Amino acid sequence: MKFVGLQKTSLADFPNKVASVLFTPGCNLRCPFCHNWRIVVDPRPPFLTEEAAFKILEDRKKYVDSVVITGGEPTIHKDIPKFLKKLQEKGFTVKLDTNGLNSKTLKQCLPHLSYVALDVKTSPEKYGNLGAENADELMQTIDILKTEKVDYEFRTTVVPGLVQTADMHRICEIVKGVKNFALQQFVPGDTLDESLKLLKPYSREIIMDYAKIMRTNAENVILRI
């Protein structure tokens, strides 16, 4: 495994834990609202080796005993299950962020994870706008997480245009029975698609309306706005 960066301390990436965050290069999507687009489109060295990452994590273990693996998309890397196993064996609590489009790889990762955050970007019918052929793998991942024992959340960043009322109803339908669902505010700025850099985010009122929709099928709705 190789990484494009390591954030030594985060209070926001792992619920109720202080964590270090490792970023993997590359992704199988091209989301227009992505803020990490540089490591997705054109990841450049110097890369952080697996050995160097472990050294940093071990040195900080008295302060941080949890690790978040994010990207990019971690599951495009074939060695990710082995790396997660090593983290687990070293005593770290591990969370994985994923877009869910590699369901088989994700299933191999699950025995080594304490928490999974699955991004449900929009309704399945719109995944072509993100660079995917279809959302079949996402649907499989949703089914897997709802039946496995690992803690998880599904989450949607409410990007105006990409996520509208009809999309929220569709998302609500496909995630029916989900334990935790988070709605996250879209933040304009340094996005992959330049046309979104000045896009006005939804108002709090609109997001609250979306939360009402989601509460019909989710046990717990989290607002990050």
Long-range contacts (C-beta under 8 A, 24 or more apart in sequence): 1-50, 1-53, 1-77, 1-79, 1-80, 1-83, 2-47, 2-48, 2-49, 2-50, 3-47, 3-48, 3-49, 3-50, 3-53, 4-39, 4-43, 4-47, 4-48, 4-72, 5-39, 5-48, 6-48, 6-53, 6-56, 8-56, 8-60, 8-64, 9-60, 9-63, 9-64, 10-68, 13-68, 13-70, 13-95, 13-97, 14-66, 14-68, 14-93, 14-95, 14-115, 15-115, 15-153, 17-66, 17-93, 18-63, 18-64, 18-66, 19-64, 19-66, 19-67, 19-68, 19-95, 20-56, 20-57, 20-60, 20-64, 20-66, 20-67, 20-68, 21-67, 21-68, 21-69, 21-70, 22-48, 22-53, 22-67, 22-68, 22-69, 22-70, 23-70, 23-71, 23-72, 24-69, 24-70, 24-71, 24-72, 24-73, 24-74, 24-76, 24-77, 24-80, 25-71, 25-72, 26-71, 26-72, 26-73, 26-76, 26-77, 27-71, 27-72, 27-73, 27-76, 27-99, 28-73, 28-76, 28-99, 28-101, 28-102, 28-131, 28-132, 29-73, 29-99, 29-101, 29-121, 29-130, 29-131, 29-132, 30-130, 30-131, 30-192, 31-121, 31-130, 31-131, 31-192, 32-129, 32-130, 32-159, 32-162, 32-191, 32-192, 32-193, 32-195, 32-196, 33-157, 33-159, 33-162, 33-186, 33-191, 33-192, 33-193, 33-196, 34-191, 34-192, 35-187, 35-189, 35-190, 35-191, 36-71, 36-72, 37-190, 37-191, 37-192, 39-71, 39-72, 40-71, 40-72, 40-192, 41-192, 43-72, 50-83, 54-86, 54-90, 57-87, 57-90, 57-92, 58-90, 61-91, 61-92, 65-91, 65-92, 65-93, 66-92, 66-93, 66-94, 66-95, 67-92, 67-93, 67-94, 67-95, 68-94, 68-95, 68-96, 68-97, 69-94, 69-95, 69-96, 69-97, 70-96, 70-97, 71-97, 73-98, 73-99, 73-101, 73-102, 74-98, 75-101, 75-102, 75-105, 75-106, 75-109, 76-102, 78-105, 80-105, 80-109, 81-105, 81-108, 81-109, 81-112, 84-109, 84-112, 84-113, 85-111, 85-112, 87-112, 88-112, 98-141, 99-138, 100-137, 100-138, 100-141, 100-142, 101-132, 101-137, 101-138, 101-141, 102-137, 103-137, 103-140, 103-141, 103-144, 106-141, 106-144, 107-144, 110-144, 110-148, 110-150, 113-150, 114-150, 114-151, 115-150, 115-151, 115-152, 115-153, 116-145, 116-150, 116-151, 116-152, 116-153, 117-152, 117-153, 117-155, 118-142, 118-145, 118-152, 118-153, 118-154, 118-155, 119-154, 119-155, 119-156, 119-157, 120-154, 120-155, 120-156, 120-171, 120-174, 120-175, 121-156, 121-157, 121-162, 122-156, 122-159, 122-162, 122-163, 122-167, 122-171, 123-166, 123-167, 123-170, 123-171, 124-170, 124-174, 125-170, 126-162, 126-167, 129-162, 139-174, 142-174, 142-175, 142-178, 146-177, 146-178, 151-179, 152-179, 152-180, 153-179, 153-180, 153-181, 153-182, 153-222, 154-178, 154-180, 154-181, 154-182, 154-218, 155-181, 155-182, 155-183, 155-184, 155-222, 155-224, 156-181, 156-182, 156-183, 156-184, 157-184, 157-185, 157-186, 158-183, 158-184, 158-185, 158-186, 158-201, 158-202, 158-206, 158-207, 158-210, 159-186, 159-196, 159-199, 160-186, 160-199, 160-200, 160-201, 160-202, 161-199, 163-210, 165-209, 165-210, 165-213, 168-210, 168-213, 168-214, 169-213, 171-214, 172-213, 172-214, 172-216, 172-217, 172-218, 173-217, 175-217, 175-218, 176-217, 177-217, 177-219, 178-217, 178-218, 178-219, 179-218, 179-219, 179-220, 180-218, 180-219, 180-220, 180-222, 181-214, 181-218, 181-220, 181-221, 181-222, 182-221, 182-222, 182-223, 182-224, 183-207, 183-210, 183-211, 183-214, 183-221, 183-222, 183-223, 183-224, 183-225, 184-224, 184-225, 185-224, 185-225
